[in-house]
Amino acid sequence: MNRRTFAIFALGLSLVTTPVLAQKKDAAAPAPAPMSAAVNPDPAFEPENILVLDLSNGGRVMIRLMPAWAPGHVDRVKTLTAQGFYNGVVFHRVIDGFMAQTGDPTGTGQGGSPMPDLKAEFNFMPHVRGTVSMARTDQPDTANSQFFIVFYPRFALDHRYTNFGRVIAGMDVADAIVRGEPPSSPTRIVQASLLSENKPKPAAAPAPAAINLSPDLLSGAKQN
């Protein structure tokens, strides 16, 4: 679940009599383009920004990562993916009509990666069906590795959780993730990769590690 002002004191001089100041004003950088909520669904576009989740239910979910929305969070997810961090991790909290949460290697909702927590990058992107957003505790700068996929719109989460991507393929696979808090037989991520790596779907899902699951908030005592 990262910031500037300057003033020019003319001291009695006007822009009419100080052309250098006028030139500086004219050369000011243009305002940044407004952030767009549009997401390109074409997998051929920037495959290095498509997260591929091969799940134990036999399906594949493709998520368009959006660096323009949350560059730090996208970089974190890509880094952990490259490390194989998400491989074998379960969806430990799945609420029908709400979301499916994963990213905790302990499966309890209280864990994360060894990397430091992230500075929040809250944005104006709506939490619509297929949104992928970072979980955190009740403190804003505590997102680390856990994220959730939204089943149905939840606009109450807007500006409170860092929205960093959206499902572009396989939402039906996400819909099939086993429900529960925690699920009795949780769906897990067999393999996480970037589409640019062109990794094939695993031939068989490895057996899950033995973990002690416990309920949590929107990610537990560690993250929500």
Order of alpha helices (4+ residues) and beta strands (2+ residues): alpha-beta-beta-alpha-beta-beta-beta-beta-beta-alpha-beta
